[in-house]
């Protein structure tokens, strides 16, 4: 004896309106979403913390052509950078932005050349650094936006050295906080919870959240009286290291 469900299934199987149809995927919030036999597409993934692999920098291309007045030497302590000219005689408007552009490099020897080159130029630049500051913002922003921990930490170390390299540099950087601090706000609290494990990145000074906090504190100390309010605007969870 056939039950009622099987009976009606058999009756309806050849009727077009009761046949199973494959739903058509349509965009959300459109007229198509109101049509029959449609299903709204899922929202795309945000990938907020996804790494962005950078292209080769202008620094790398020019160094491979041999246009930079630097070379590498190998001594008892390993590789070191050797300047072919006096650093103080360099054209800072040309070379310093190129070195900062090289902060996106992860491979050696480019990373060593960039880190040591920036350090030497900031140590010997004096009053030549402040006029070049606006040209450094875009390379700094590009390096931070990669979200790659090693690149970000090297960039933040360069920022720390930059604001302490000359009088007025820290205060002159305050108007550019809106360009360089959003990514620091994003990664400020991204510490890894390993329980009883050991995060060796902290020992190497490559823990992003720790370096972000250290950088914000140095920016506040060197940025003058308007530094904290500008940092607080971009990084709401930051607490003053001076007032507290």
N, C-alpha and C positions, 0 to 999 in steps of 0.2 A: 504494500500500500504506500503510495507516494504522499509525503507530508505537504503542507501548504507552501512552505518555503521553496522546496524543490520544484513544486508545480509552477509557481510564479517565476522562478529563475528560468525555467525552460521556456515559458511563454515569452519572456522579455528578451531573451538572448539575441533575437533577430531584429528587434526594434532599435533603430539608430540612436534614439534619445537615451536608451538604457545601456548602450555599449560603453565599455570603459575606454576613456580617451586619455592620451598622454597630456598632462598639463603643460601649458606653455609658460616659460619663465619670463616675467616682465619686470621693468623697473618699478620701484616703489614710488608712491605719491604721483601717479600718472593716471590718465584716463584708461589706459590698458588694464590697470589693476582692478577695474570695476567690471571687466568683461568676464564671461563664463569660461570655464576650463583654463583658468590662469592661476599662477602662483607667484607671489612677490619674491623677487630675488633677495638673498641674504645680504646684509650690509658688508662692504669690503673690510678687510682687516686693517687696522690702523698702523701696526708695525712701528709703534712709537719709539721703541728702544732698538730697532734694527740697525746694525752697522751699515755704514755707507762707504764702500770701498772707493778711495779717491783715485783719480787719474795721476799719471806722473806729473810732478810739479815742474814749473819753469826752472827752478834751481837745478834739478837733476839734468834737464836737457842742456842747460848752459855749462854745467860742470863737465858733462861728457864731451862737450866741444872744446874744453880747455880754456874757457874765457874767465874763470875765477882765479884770483891770485892766491890760491891755497893748494896745498899738496899734503899727502899723508906720509908720515915717517913711522918706522917701526923701531922702537928701542927696547930696553930691558923691561919696561913697564907696559909694553904693548903699543898699539897704534895711537898716534897723536897727530894733531893738525899743525901744519907748518905754514906760516904766512910768508909770502914772497915779498911783501911790501909792509911798511909800517901801518898798523891798523888805524892809527890816528889820521893818516893821510888818505884814507879811503873816501870815496863818494858815498856817504851814508844814504842819500836819497835814492841811490841806485841799488846798492848791495844789501842794506838792511831789510827792505821789503822782500827781496829775493830769498834771503835766508829764512825769514818768517814763512814765506810761501813753501819752503822745503819742510816745514813741520809735519806735513802729511805723509812724509816718507817713513816707511817702516824698515826698509832693507839697509844693510850696511854696505859700504861705508857712508852712505848718504846721511843716515841718521846721526852718526858721530860728527860728521862735518857740520851739519846744521846746528846741533846742540852746542858744540864747542865754538862754532863761528859766531852764533848769537851771543854767547857768554863773553867772548873776547871783545866783540864790538860794543856791547853794553858797558863793559868794564872800562873801555877806553874812549867811549863816545863823548861823554860830558855834555856840553851844550848843543852838540849836533843831533842829539836824539829827539828832543822835544819837537823840532820842526817836521820830523819824519813821522810822527805818531799817527796822523790821519791815514797814511799809506799802509799802516800795519793792521788796521782794523779788519779789512776784508780777509787777508790771510789767516788771521787769528780766528775769525768767525768760521771760515771754511774748515780749518783743522778741528775745531770743537764740534762742528756739525757731523763729522764722521762717526762720532760716538764710540770710537775704538779706544779702549782704555789706555793703551800705551801712547797713542797720539794725543789724547786729551791731557794726560798727565804731563807729557813733555811740553805741551802748549801752555798749560797753567803754570808750570815752573818758569817758562819764558815770560809770562805775564808778571809773575812775582818779581823776577829779576828786572823787568822793564820798569815797573813803578818805583823801584828803589834805585834806579840807575842815575837819576838826576833830579834836580830841584824842579818842582812843578809838574813832573810827568804824571804822578798819581792823580793830581787834581785835574789835569788836562784830559785824563782818561774817563772821568766821571760822565760827561755827556754821551759817551759811547756805551754805557752800561746796558742800554736797551737793546743793543745789537749783540753783545757777547754774553750777557747773563742769563737769557732764557734757557739755554742748554744746561747751564750750571744749576738752575732751579730744577730742571727735570731730573738730574742725576745726583742731587745733593744727598738724598737719603737712600741710595741704592746699595747699602751695605749687605754683604752676604752673611746669612745666618747659618753657620756650620756647626752649631751646638758646641761640642767639645773639640771639634776639629780646629786646625790652624789655617788661617788665611795667609799664605806666604806673600801675597801681593802687598800686604801691609808692611812686611819686613823689607820689601824691595822699594817701598814708597810708591807703589802703583795702584793703591786702593783709591778708586775714583772719588768716592764720597769724602774720604779724609782729605784728599788734595783739594777738593772743591771748598770744604770748610776752611782750610788753611788759606786758600787764595782769597776768599771773601774777607777774611779777617785782615789780611795784608792790604787789600783794596780799601778797607775802611780806615785803617791806620794811616795810609799814605794819601788818601783822597780828600782830606780836608773836612770841613764842617758839613758839607753837603753829601758826603759819600754815603753815610748810613741811610739816610732817607731814600736815596736813589737805589741802594742795594735792597732795602726793605720793600720798595715798590715792585722790584722784579723778582725777589726771592722772599715771599711773605713769611716763611718759617725761619728766616735768619734772625738771630739775636745778637745784639751789639756786644763786641768783645771789649769795648772801651767803657760804655755806660755800666756794664755789669761787672 
